[in-house]
Amino acid sequence: MATANLTKRTVDAAKPENADYLIWDDTLSGFGLKVTPAGGKVYVFQYRIGGRGNPTRRYTIGKHGALTPDQARKEAKALAAMVERGIDPRQAEDDAKAAREAAQRAADEKARHEGELAFEKVAERWLEHYEDEKGRRPRTVEQAKHVVNTHLLPALKGKPLPHITRADLQPIIDGIPVKYRASRLAVYAYASVLFRWAMERGEINDNPVRMMAKPTAPEARDRVLTDDELVAIWKAAETLRDPFGPYFHLLTLTGQRREEVASINWAELDRASAMWIIPATKAKNGNAHMVPLAPAVVELLDRLALAEQVKAKADKPDAKRWPKAGSVISLKGKQPLTCYSRAKRRLDDATEAGTVAAWRVHDLRRTLATGFQRLGVRFEVTEATLNHVSGAKSGVAGIYQQHDWKEEKREALRAWAANVAAIAAGHRPSQFVNDHGEADAAAWRAYIRACVDNGGKPVERGTGNVVPISAAKQSV
């Protein structure tokens, strides 16, 4: 084993051989020079941790040229001091490298958290995905945006998504008054969908909403307008300027959802067949829906079509020539009506004080369903008219029962429109009695059938306020 005092002269004098060889310094134990066949010269330090029974390890100090012998010797002395303290130089170097890499990863992750994983960035990406996925209805997308922008974003902006916990989310829900149960539930639901989406993408490890208590759902409403209330609302709507009056009349006569009526387009309507086809993209349940139009609805749409032609100064305006496209219910003639609360306030202001207890627009659908029942309409027809997927049309039954109930719906909606016209003219079911002076539903249904046969217009009942059932049946 060659030894020498490693100085610049001895290092420069070392010549390459056929294999690597080492020259050990004769003054500093473990300090040496490795010479390779290619002429490379590298300073090394060889040591043993824990006594002679343990294997030796070798640490590369650096290349000759980049280091002078004196600089390499100084480094070797520092390494020897570490060994004296029981520290493994190679392990220490590996640990230092690992610490540097960990620090860099932490810095990168912090930058990612503060950048692409900041709540507002993730929420923006999720909303884009939510809107495009499954062709969701505009109303659903708007509600998701409302929850994010109104409730989540003000509290979570700037926070990295992986750092958001239940403790951050619960105060958001608690901040919504308990009486607004639907809003509390909506925030919970949309937040859960957002965080689950991020979890499935690997951006977070768990959904913090998953372990939160689900807010109590609002009680199911069972509000049904009385005949007198329905008449008060109908007549108040007659006093409103377009499009508010027609909007509420269409809601009443068709029983369709608020957003579906507000966004009705001429392209969805066919006068020849008296049919409105709601596209699947607009329907709440994603199923295209046929809504037969009663004569009263056709008459209302004729008036709107004529007004539109007159406004456009069309040659030879014709009420029976409906536009091929465009919003039917619109404030400015282009965009569909979206100011639902404003429309409802206008109607409430126009309604005679004290005639109608607190109500919501959706109550009109429930009132139509209840009216159908009074008119003897089958449950399946009612569900089909409302575009519900219930036990009558779900599961296996929905696969095998493909009847569209189109004609039955047409008959039912004609009867309902005639019913509305009759009560608006002052007629009431209680005025139709049997021979014992008791109210008789059959007599009222017979009278409504007579009204349907009269083009939906009320027929004369004769003199007096009470009509015997025999007289009612004779009018059919």
C-alpha positions as CSV (number, residue, x, y, z in Angstrom):
1,M,0.0,0.0,0.0
2,A,1.7,3.2,-1.1
3,T,2.1,6.0,1.4
4,A,3.4,9.5,1.0
5,N,3.0,13.0,2.3
6,L,0.3,14.2,-0.1
7,T,1.6,17.5,-1.4
8,K,1.2,19.1,-4.8
9,R,4.5,17.6,-5.9
10,T,3.6,14.1,-5.0
11,V,0.1,14.4,-6.4
12,D,1.4,15.8,-9.7
13,A,4.0,13.0,-9.9
14,A,1.5,10.2,-9.5
15,K,1.1,8.4,-12.9
16,P,-1.9,6.3,-14.1
17,E,-1.6,2.5,-14.1
18,N,-3.7,-0.3,-15.5
19,A,-6.1,-0.2,-12.5
20,D,-7.2,2.3,-9.8
21,Y,-4.6,2.6,-7.0
22,L,-4.5,4.6,-3.8
23,I,-1.8,6.7,-2.2
24,W,-2.4,7.2,1.5
25,D,-1.2,10.2,3.4
26,D,1.5,9.3,5.9
27,T,0.5,12.0,8.4
28,L,-3.3,12.0,8.4
29,S,-4.9,8.6,8.8
30,G,-7.6,7.8,6.2
31,F,-6.7,10.7,3.9
32,G,-5.7,9.5,0.4
33,L,-5.5,10.0,-3.3
34,K,-7.1,7.7,-5.8
35,V,-5.5,7.6,-9.3
36,T,-7.5,6.1,-12.2
37,P,-6.2,4.5,-15.4
38,A,-7.5,7.5,-17.3
39,G,-5.3,9.8,-15.2
40,G,-8.1,11.1,-12.9
41,K,-7.0,12.0,-9.4
42,V,-9.6,12.1,-6.6
43,Y,-9.1,12.9,-2.9
44,V,-10.8,10.4,-0.6
45,F,-11.2,9.8,3.1
46,Q,-11.6,6.3,4.5
47,Y,-13.0,5.6,7.9
48,R,-14.7,3.1,10.2
49,I,-17.6,3.9,12.6
50,G,-17.9,1.8,15.8
51,G,-14.6,0.0,16.0
52,R,-12.6,-2.6,14.0
53,G,-15.5,-5.0,13.8
54,N,-17.4,-2.7,11.5
55,P,-16.7,-2.3,7.8
56,T,-14.8,0.6,6.4
57,R,-16.4,3.3,4.3
58,R,-14.9,5.7,1.8
59,Y,-16.0,9.3,1.3
60,T,-15.1,11.2,-1.9
61,I,-13.7,14.6,-1.0
62,G,-13.3,15.9,-4.5
63,K,-11.1,16.0,-7.7
64,H,-7.6,17.3,-7.8
65,G,-7.6,20.5,-9.6
66,A,-10.9,21.6,-8.2
67,L,-9.1,21.2,-4.8
68,T,-5.5,21.6,-3.8
69,P,-3.9,19.0,-1.6
70,D,-4.0,21.5,1.4
71,Q,-7.7,22.1,0.8
72,A,-8.4,18.4,0.6
73,R,-6.4,17.8,3.7
74,K,-8.4,20.4,5.6
75,E,-11.6,18.7,4.5
76,A,-10.3,15.3,5.6
77,K,-9.4,16.7,9.0
78,A,-13.0,18.0,9.4
79,L,-14.3,14.5,8.3
80,A,-12.0,12.8,10.9
81,A,-13.4,15.1,13.6
82,M,-16.9,14.0,12.7
83,V,-15.9,10.4,12.9
84,E,-14.4,11.0,16.3
85,R,-17.8,12.3,17.4
86,G,-19.5,9.1,16.1
87,I,-20.9,10.9,13.0
88,D,-20.9,9.0,9.7
89,P,-19.8,11.6,7.0
90,R,-21.5,9.8,4.2
91,Q,-24.8,9.4,6.2
92,A,-24.6,13.0,7.2
93,E,-24.2,14.0,3.5
94,D,-27.1,11.8,2.5
95,D,-29.2,13.3,5.3
96,A,-28.3,16.8,4.3
97,K,-29.2,16.0,0.7
98,A,-32.5,14.5,1.8
99,A,-33.2,17.6,3.9
100,R,-32.5,19.9,0.9
101,E,-34.8,17.8,-1.3
102,A,-37.5,17.8,1.3
103,A,-37.2,21.5,1.7
104,Q,-37.5,22.0,-2.0
105,R,-40.5,19.8,-2.2
106,A,-42.1,21.7,0.7
107,A,-41.4,25.0,-1.1
108,D,-42.8,23.6,-4.3
109,E,-45.9,22.3,-2.5
110,K,-46.3,25.6,-0.7
111,A,-46.2,27.4,-4.1
112,R,-48.7,24.9,-5.5
113,H,-51.0,25.3,-2.5
114,E,-50.9,29.1,-2.8
115,G,-51.3,28.9,-6.5
116,E,-53.2,26.2,-8.3
117,L,-54.6,24.7,-5.1
118,A,-55.8,27.9,-3.6
119,F,-59.5,27.5,-2.9
120,E,-60.6,30.2,-5.5
121,K,-58.5,28.5,-8.2
122,V,-59.9,25.0,-7.5
123,A,-63.5,26.4,-7.2
124,E,-63.1,28.1,-10.6
125,R,-62.0,24.8,-12.3
126,W,-64.7,22.9,-10.5
127,L,-67.4,25.3,-11.7
128,E,-66.2,24.9,-15.3
129,H,-66.3,21.2,-15.0
130,Y,-69.7,21.2,-13.2
131,E,-71.3,23.3,-15.9
132,D,-70.0,21.1,-18.8
133,E,-70.5,17.7,-17.1
134,K,-73.8,15.9,-18.0
135,G,-75.3,19.1,-19.7
136,R,-76.6,20.4,-16.4
137,R,-79.5,22.9,-16.4
138,P,-78.5,26.6,-16.3
139,R,-80.5,27.0,-13.0
140,T,-78.5,24.2,-11.3
141,V,-75.2,25.8,-12.5
142,E,-76.3,29.2,-11.3
143,Q,-77.1,27.8,-7.9
144,A,-73.7,26.2,-7.7
145,K,-72.0,29.5,-8.6
146,H,-74.2,31.3,-6.0
147,V,-73.1,29.0,-3.3
148,V,-69.4,29.3,-4.2
149,N,-69.4,33.1,-4.7
150,T,-71.8,34.1,-1.9
151,H,-70.9,31.6,0.9
152,L,-67.7,29.7,0.3
153,L,-65.4,32.1,-1.4
154,P,-65.6,35.0,1.1
155,A,-64.5,32.6,3.9
156,L,-62.0,30.4,2.1
157,K,-60.3,32.7,-0.5
158,G,-56.5,32.3,-0.3
159,K,-56.6,29.1,1.7
160,P,-54.9,26.0,0.2
161,L,-57.5,23.4,-0.4
162,P,-55.5,20.6,1.4
163,H,-55.5,22.8,4.5
164,I,-59.3,23.4,4.7
165,T,-60.9,21.4,7.4
166,R,-64.3,20.9,9.0
167,A,-63.4,23.7,11.4
168,D,-63.3,26.1,8.4
169,L,-66.5,24.9,6.8
170,Q,-68.8,24.6,9.8
171,P,-68.9,28.3,10.6
172,I,-70.0,29.0,7.0
173,I,-73.1,26.9,7.4
174,D,-73.7,28.1,11.0
175,G,-73.6,31.6,9.7
176,I,-76.8,31.0,7.7
177,P,-79.9,31.5,9.9
178,V,-81.6,28.2,10.8
179,K,-84.8,29.3,9.2
180,Y,-83.1,29.2,5.8
181,R,-82.8,25.5,5.8
182,A,-82.7,25.1,2.1
183,S,-79.7,27.5,1.8
184,R,-77.8,25.6,4.6
185,L,-78.5,22.3,2.9
186,A,-77.4,23.7,-0.5
187,V,-74.1,25.0,0.9
188,Y,-73.4,21.6,2.5
189,A,-74.3,19.7,-0.7
190,Y,-72.4,21.8,-3.2
191,A,-69.3,22.0,-0.9
192,S,-69.4,18.2,-0.6
193,V,-69.5,17.8,-4.4
194,L,-66.6,20.3,-4.9
195,F,-64.3,18.7,-2.3
196,R,-65.2,15.1,-3.5
197,W,-64.2,16.2,-7.1
198,A,-60.9,17.5,-5.8
199,M,-60.3,14.3,-3.8
200,E,-61.0,12.2,-6.9
201,R,-58.4,14.2,-8.8
202,G,-55.8,13.6,-6.1
203,E,-55.6,17.3,-5.0
204,I,-56.7,16.4,-1.4
205,N,-56.6,13.2,0.6
206,D,-60.1,13.4,2.0
207,N,-63.4,15.3,1.8
208,P,-63.7,17.4,4.9
209,V,-67.5,17.7,4.4
210,R,-67.9,13.9,4.7
211,M,-67.7,13.9,8.5
212,M,-69.9,17.0,9.0
213,A,-73.5,16.8,10.2
214,K,-75.9,17.2,7.3
215,P,-78.2,20.2,7.9
216,T,-81.8,19.5,8.4
217,A,-83.8,19.6,5.2
218,P,-86.6,22.0,4.9
219,E,-90.0,20.6,5.6
220,A,-91.9,19.5,2.5
221,R,-94.4,22.1,1.5
222,D,-98.1,21.2,1.1
223,R,-99.5,24.6,0.3
224,V,-102.3,24.5,-2.2
225,L,-104.1,27.7,-3.3
226,T,-107.8,27.9,-2.7
227,D,-110.1,28.7,-5.6
228,D,-110.5,32.3,-4.3
229,E,-106.7,32.7,-3.9
230,L,-106.1,31.3,-7.4
231,V,-108.6,33.7,-8.8
232,A,-107.0,36.7,-6.9
233,I,-103.6,35.8,-8.3
234,W,-105.0,35.2,-11.8
235,K,-106.7,38.6,-11.9
236,A,-103.7,40.4,-10.4
237,A,-101.5,38.9,-13.2
238,E,-104.0,40.3,-15.8
239,T,-103.0,43.8,-14.5
240,L,-99.3,43.3,-15.0
241,R,-97.5,44.4,-18.1
242,D,-95.9,41.9,-20.4
243,P,-94.1,39.6,-19.8
244,F,-95.0,39.3,-16.2
245,G,-98.7,38.7,-16.7
246,P,-98.3,36.0,-19.4
247,Y,-95.5,34.4,-17.3
248,F,-97.8,33.8,-14.3
249,H,-100.7,32.8,-16.5
250,L,-98.5,30.2,-18.3
251,L,-97.3,28.9,-14.9
252,T,-100.9,28.5,-13.8
253,L,-102.2,26.8,-16.9
254,T,-99.3,24.5,-17.7
255,G,-98.1,23.6,-14.2
256,Q,-94.5,23.5,-15.4
257,R,-91.5,24.7,-13.4
258,R,-90.6,28.3,-13.0
259,E,-87.3,28.1,-15.0
260,E,-88.9,26.1,-17.8
261,V,-91.7,28.6,-18.3
262,A,-89.4,31.6,-18.0
263,S,-87.0,30.2,-20.6
264,I,-89.7,29.0,-23.0
265,N,-88.6,29.6,-26.6
266,W,-90.7,29.9,-29.7
267,A,-88.6,27.1,-31.3
268,E,-90.1,24.7,-28.7
269,L,-93.7,25.5,-29.6
270,D,-95.8,24.2,-32.4
271,R,-99.1,25.9,-33.0
272,A,-100.4,23.3,-35.5
273,S,-100.2,20.5,-32.9
274,A,-100.7,22.8,-29.9
275,M,-97.6,21.3,-28.3
276,W,-94.7,22.6,-26.3
277,I,-91.7,20.3,-26.1
278,I,-89.3,21.1,-23.3
279,P,-85.8,19.9,-24.3
280,A,-84.0,17.4,-22.0
281,T,-81.3,20.1,-21.3
282,K,-84.0,22.3,-19.7
283,A,-86.0,19.7,-17.9
284,K,-85.0,19.1,-14.2
285,N,-84.9,15.3,-14.6
286,G,-83.1,15.4,-17.9
287,N,-86.1,14.0,-19.8
288,A,-87.6,15.8,-22.8
289,H,-91.2,16.7,-22.0
290,M,-94.3,17.2,-24.1
291,V,-96.8,19.7,-22.8
292,P,-100.0,19.9,-24.7
293,L,-101.4,23.5,-25.0
294,A,-104.9,24.2,-23.9
295,P,-106.9,26.6,-26.1
296,A,-106.4,29.3,-23.5
297,V,-102.6,28.9,-23.7
298,V,-102.7,29.0,-27.5
299,E,-104.8,32.2,-27.3
300,L,-102.3,33.7,-24.9
301,L,-99.4,32.8,-27.2
302,D,-101.3,34.2,-30.2
303,R,-101.5,37.5,-28.5
304,L,-97.7,37.5,-27.7
305,A,-96.8,36.5,-31.2
306,L,-99.0,39.3,-32.7
307,A,-97.5,41.9,-30.3
308,E,-94.0,40.8,-31.3
309,Q,-94.8,41.2,-35.0
310,V,-96.4,44.6,-34.5
311,K,-93.4,45.8,-32.5
312,A,-91.1,44.6,-35.3
313,K,-93.4,46.4,-37.8
314,A,-94.0,43.2,-39.8
315,D,-96.0,43.2,-43.0
316,K,-99.5,41.7,-42.4
317,P,-99.1,40.7,-38.8
318,D,-100.8,37.4,-38.1
319,A,-101.4,36.1,-34.6
320,K,-101.4,32.5,-35.8
321,R,-97.9,32.8,-37.3
322,W,-95.7,32.2,-34.4
323,P,-92.0,33.2,-34.5
324,K,-89.6,30.4,-35.3
325,A,-87.2,31.2,-32.5
326,G,-86.6,33.6,-29.7
327,S,-87.6,34.0,-26.0
328,V,-91.4,34.0,-25.4
329,I,-91.1,35.5,-21.9
330,S,-88.5,38.3,-22.1
331,L,-88.1,41.8,-20.7
332,K,-85.9,43.0,-23.6
333,G,-87.1,40.7,-26.4
334,K,-83.9,38.6,-26.4
335,Q,-82.9,37.0,-23.1
336,P,-85.3,34.9,-21.1
337,L,-86.8,36.1,-17.9
338,T,-84.6,35.5,-14.9
339,C,-85.7,38.1,-12.3
340,Y,-88.0,35.6,-10.6
341,S,-88.1,37.5,-7.3
342,R,-88.9,40.8,-9.0
343,A,-91.7,39.2,-10.9
344,K,-93.2,37.7,-7.8
345,R,-93.0,41.0,-5.9
346,R,-94.8,42.7,-8.8
347,L,-97.6,40.1,-8.6
348,D,-97.8,40.4,-4.8
349,D,-98.1,44.2,-5.1
350,A,-100.9,43.8,-7.6
351,T,-102.8,41.3,-5.6
352,E,-105.6,42.6,-3.5
353,A,-104.5,42.8,0.1
354,G,-105.7,40.0,2.4
355,T,-106.9,37.8,-0.5
356,V,-103.9,35.5,-0.6
357,A,-101.9,34.1,2.3
358,A,-98.1,33.7,1.9
359,W,-97.3,31.6,-1.1
360,R,-94.6,30.6,-3.5
361,V,-94.6,30.2,-7.2
362,H,-94.0,26.5,-6.9
363,D,-97.4,26.2,-5.1
364,L,-99.0,26.7,-8.5
365,R,-97.7,23.3,-9.6
366,R,-99.1,21.7,-6.4
367,T,-102.4,23.5,-7.0
368,L,-102.7,22.1,-10.5
369,A,-102.0,18.6,-9.3
370,T,-104.6,18.9,-6.6
371,G,-107.0,20.4,-9.2
372,F,-106.4,17.4,-11.4
373,Q,-107.4,15.2,-8.6
374,R,-110.6,17.1,-8.1
375,L,-111.3,16.8,-11.9
376,G,-110.8,13.0,-11.7
377,V,-107.5,12.9,-13.6
378,R,-105.5,9.7,-13.1
379,F,-102.4,9.8,-11.0
380,E,-100.2,8.6,-13.8
381,V,-101.4,11.5,-16.0
382,T,-100.7,14.0,-13.3
383,E,-97.2,12.7,-12.9
384,A,-96.6,12.7,-16.6
385,T,-98.0,16.3,-16.9
386,L,-95.6,17.5,-14.1
387,N,-92.7,15.5,-15.7
388,H,-92.2,13.5,-12.5
389,V,-90.4,10.2,-12.5
390,S,-92.2,8.5,-9.6
391,G,-93.1,4.9,-8.8
392,A,-95.4,4.9,-11.7
393,K,-92.6,5.5,-14.2
394,S,-89.4,4.5,-12.4
395,G,-87.3,1.4,-12.3
396,V,-88.5,-1.6,-14.2
397,A,-91.9,0.0,-14.7
398,G,-90.2,2.8,-16.6
399,I,-88.5,0.4,-18.9
400,Y,-91.6,-1.5,-19.9
401,Q,-94.2,1.3,-19.7
402,Q,-93.4,3.6,-22.6
403,H,-96.8,5.2,-23.1
404,D,-96.3,9.0,-23.3
405,W,-99.8,9.9,-22.0
406,K,-99.9,12.7,-24.6
407,E,-103.6,12.7,-25.3
408,E,-104.5,12.1,-21.7
409,K,-102.3,15.1,-20.7
410,R,-104.0,17.2,-23.4
411,E,-107.5,16.3,-22.0
412,A,-106.4,17.0,-18.4
413,L,-104.8,20.4,-19.3
414,R,-107.8,21.5,-21.2
415,A,-110.0,20.6,-18.3
416,W,-107.7,22.5,-15.9
417,A,-107.7,25.6,-18.1
418,A,-111.5,25.4,-18.3
419,N,-111.6,25.0,-14.5
420,V,-109.4,28.1,-14.0
421,A,-111.7,30.1,-16.4
422,A,-114.8,28.9,-14.6
423,I,-113.7,29.9,-11.1
424,A,-112.3,33.2,-12.5
425,A,-115.9,33.8,-13.8
426,G,-117.3,33.2,-10.3
427,H,-118.3,29.5,-10.6
428,R,-117.4,27.2,-7.6
429,P,-117.7,23.4,-7.1
430,S,-119.7,24.1,-4.0
431,Q,-122.5,25.5,-6.2
432,F,-123.1,22.1,-7.7
433,V,-125.1,19.9,-5.4
434,N,-126.9,16.5,-5.6
435,D,-130.6,16.1,-5.0
436,H,-130.0,16.1,-1.2
437,G,-128.4,19.6,-1.3
438,E,-124.8,18.2,-0.9
439,A,-121.8,19.3,-3.0
440,D,-121.2,16.7,-5.7
441,A,-117.8,16.5,-7.4
442,A,-119.3,14.6,-10.3
443,A,-121.6,17.5,-11.1
444,W,-118.6,19.9,-11.2
445,R,-116.6,17.6,-13.4
446,A,-119.6,17.4,-15.7
447,Y,-119.8,21.1,-15.8
448,I,-116.1,21.4,-16.6
449,R,-116.5,18.9,-19.5
450,A,-119.2,21.2,-20.9
451,C,-116.8,24.2,-20.6
452,V,-114.1,22.2,-22.5
453,D,-116.6,21.5,-25.2
454,N,-117.3,25.2,-25.3
455,G,-113.7,25.9,-26.2
456,G,-112.6,26.2,-22.6
457,K,-115.0,29.1,-21.9
458,P,-117.5,28.9,-19.0
459,V,-121.0,27.9,-20.0
460,E,-124.2,29.5,-18.5
461,R,-125.6,27.7,-15.5
462,G,-128.9,29.3,-15.6
463,T,-130.4,31.5,-12.8
464,G,-129.5,31.1,-9.2
465,N,-126.3,30.4,-7.3
466,V,-126.9,26.6,-6.8
467,V,-127.3,24.2,-9.6
468,P,-128.8,20.8,-9.0
469,I,-126.7,17.8,-10.3
470,S,-129.4,16.9,-12.8
471,A,-129.3,20.3,-14.4
472,A,-125.5,20.2,-14.5
473,K,-125.5,16.8,-16.2
474,Q,-128.1,18.1,-18.7
475,S,-125.7,20.8,-19.8
476,V,-123.1,18.3,-20.9
